[in-house]
Amino acid sequence: MSAGGEEDSIIEVFRNVCRRALHSGLGESAGEAVLFFLHRGLGRDPFNALWEDPKSVYYEMEKIFGVGAKILINLLIAGVNKEYGLNMNHERLLELMRCGDQMSIEEIRSFMRKIAEAHKYRGGE
Protein backbone atom coordinates (compact mmCIF):
# COMPACT_ATOMS: atom_id res chain seq x y z
CA MET A 1 0.00 0.00 0.00
CA SER A 2 1.39 3.40 -0.89
CA ALA A 3 1.99 6.06 1.74
CA GLY A 4 -0.92 8.05 0.31
CA GLY A 5 -3.14 4.97 0.38
CA GLU A 6 -2.15 4.19 3.95
CA GLU A 7 -2.74 7.81 4.98
CA ASP A 8 -6.16 7.79 3.28
CA SER A 9 -7.07 4.54 5.02
CA ILE A 10 -6.07 5.91 8.45
CA ILE A 11 -8.04 9.11 7.88
CA GLU A 12 -11.10 7.16 6.70
CA VAL A 13 -11.11 4.95 9.80
CA PHE A 14 -10.66 8.00 12.04
CA ARG A 15 -13.48 9.81 10.19
CA ASN A 16 -15.86 6.89 10.72
CA VAL A 17 -14.94 6.47 14.39
CA CYS A 18 -15.39 10.19 15.06
CA ARG A 19 -18.69 10.26 13.20
CA ARG A 20 -19.99 7.40 15.37
CA ALA A 21 -18.76 9.17 18.53
CA LEU A 22 -20.47 12.41 17.49
CA HIS A 23 -23.72 10.63 16.62
CA SER A 24 -23.63 8.76 19.92
CA GLY A 25 -22.96 11.87 21.99
CA LEU A 26 -25.00 14.48 20.10
CA GLY A 27 -27.44 12.55 17.95
CA GLU A 28 -27.10 11.98 14.22
CA SER A 29 -28.44 15.37 13.04
CA ALA A 30 -26.35 17.46 15.45
CA GLY A 31 -23.25 15.33 14.76
CA GLU A 32 -23.63 15.81 11.03
CA ALA A 33 -24.19 19.55 11.56
CA VAL A 34 -20.87 19.77 13.43
CA LEU A 35 -19.09 18.08 10.52
CA PHE A 36 -20.91 20.25 7.98
CA PHE A 37 -19.90 23.50 9.68
CA LEU A 38 -16.30 22.34 10.05
CA HIS A 39 -16.14 21.34 6.39
CA ARG A 40 -17.63 24.64 5.30
CA GLY A 41 -15.37 26.72 7.56
CA LEU A 42 -12.19 24.87 6.59
CA GLY A 43 -13.12 24.61 2.93
CA ARG A 44 -12.19 20.92 2.95
CA ASP A 45 -12.67 17.67 4.80
CA PRO A 46 -11.96 18.30 8.51
CA PHE A 47 -10.25 14.93 8.96
CA ASN A 48 -7.80 15.54 6.12
CA ALA A 49 -7.21 18.98 7.61
CA LEU A 50 -6.56 17.42 11.03
CA TRP A 51 -3.91 15.16 9.49
CA GLU A 52 -2.20 18.04 7.69
CA ASP A 53 -2.84 21.10 9.89
CA PRO A 54 -4.46 20.32 13.26
CA LYS A 55 -4.04 23.90 14.43
CA SER A 56 -6.38 25.14 11.70
CA VAL A 57 -9.00 22.59 12.76
CA TYR A 58 -8.79 23.62 16.39
CA TYR A 59 -9.11 27.33 15.60
CA GLU A 60 -12.01 26.69 13.22
CA MET A 61 -13.76 24.65 15.92
CA GLU A 62 -13.16 27.44 18.41
CA LYS A 63 -14.43 30.05 15.93
CA ILE A 64 -17.63 28.10 15.28
CA PHE A 65 -18.36 26.58 18.69
CA GLY A 66 -16.48 28.77 21.18
CA VAL A 67 -15.81 26.91 24.43
CA GLY A 68 -17.97 24.13 22.97
CA ALA A 69 -14.93 23.14 20.90
CA LYS A 70 -13.31 21.71 24.02
CA ILE A 71 -16.50 19.81 24.83
CA LEU A 72 -16.63 18.37 21.30
CA ILE A 73 -13.02 17.23 21.49
CA ASN A 74 -13.69 15.67 24.89
CA LEU A 75 -16.74 13.88 23.46
CA LEU A 76 -14.75 12.61 20.47
CA ILE A 77 -11.84 11.36 22.55
CA ALA A 78 -14.13 9.70 25.09
CA GLY A 79 -15.91 7.87 22.26
CA VAL A 80 -12.69 6.81 20.56
CA ASN A 81 -11.12 5.67 23.83
CA LYS A 82 -14.23 3.68 24.75
CA GLU A 83 -14.56 2.01 21.36
CA TYR A 84 -10.89 1.04 21.04
CA GLY A 85 -9.66 0.77 24.62
CA LEU A 86 -7.20 3.63 24.18
CA ASN A 87 -6.29 6.25 26.72
CA MET A 88 -5.72 9.53 24.85
CA ASN A 89 -6.34 12.47 27.13
CA HIS A 90 -8.56 15.13 25.55
CA GLU A 91 -6.48 17.88 27.19
CA ARG A 92 -3.39 16.43 25.51
CA LEU A 93 -5.10 16.45 22.13
CA LEU A 94 -6.18 20.06 22.68
CA GLU A 95 -2.59 20.99 23.55
CA LEU A 96 -1.26 19.22 20.44
CA MET A 97 -3.84 20.83 18.18
CA ARG A 98 -3.15 24.33 19.53
CA CYS A 99 0.62 23.90 19.22
CA GLY A 100 0.59 22.71 15.63
CA ASP A 101 4.35 22.16 15.36
CA GLN A 102 5.71 19.13 13.51
CA MET A 103 6.17 17.05 16.68
CA SER A 104 2.56 17.72 17.69
CA ILE A 105 1.32 16.82 14.23
CA GLU A 106 3.25 13.55 14.36
CA GLU A 107 1.78 12.70 17.77
CA ILE A 108 -1.75 13.31 16.46
CA ARG A 109 -0.98 11.16 13.42
CA SER A 110 0.36 8.44 15.71
CA PHE A 111 -2.89 8.50 17.68
CA MET A 112 -4.88 8.22 14.43
CA ARG A 113 -2.67 5.29 13.35
CA LYS A 114 -3.35 3.51 16.66
CA ILE A 115 -7.07 3.83 16.02
CA ALA A 116 -6.69 2.45 12.50
CA GLU A 117 -4.57 -0.46 13.80
CA ALA A 118 -7.09 -1.22 16.55
CA HIS A 119 -9.87 -1.10 13.98
CA LYS A 120 -8.01 -3.49 11.68
CA TYR A 121 -7.23 -5.81 14.61
CA ARG A 122 -10.95 -5.97 15.45
CA GLY A 123 -11.68 -7.10 11.91
CA GLY A 124 -12.53 -3.73 10.41
CA GLU A 125 -11.98 -3.02 6.75
VENNORBEL-V185035 format. One record per run of one state. SS is the DSSP state (alpha for helix, beta for strand, coil for the rest). FROM is the first residue (numbers start at 1). LEN is the number of residues. If there is no record, write none. Layout:
ss | from | len
SS | FROM | LEN
SS | FROM | LEN
This chain:
ss | from | len
coil | 1 | 2
alpha | 3 | 24
coil | 27 | 1
alpha | 28 | 15
coil | 43 | 3
alpha | 46 | 20
coil | 66 | 2
alpha | 68 | 17
coil | 85 | 5
alpha | 90 | 10
coil | 100 | 2
alpha | 102 | 20
coil | 122 | 4
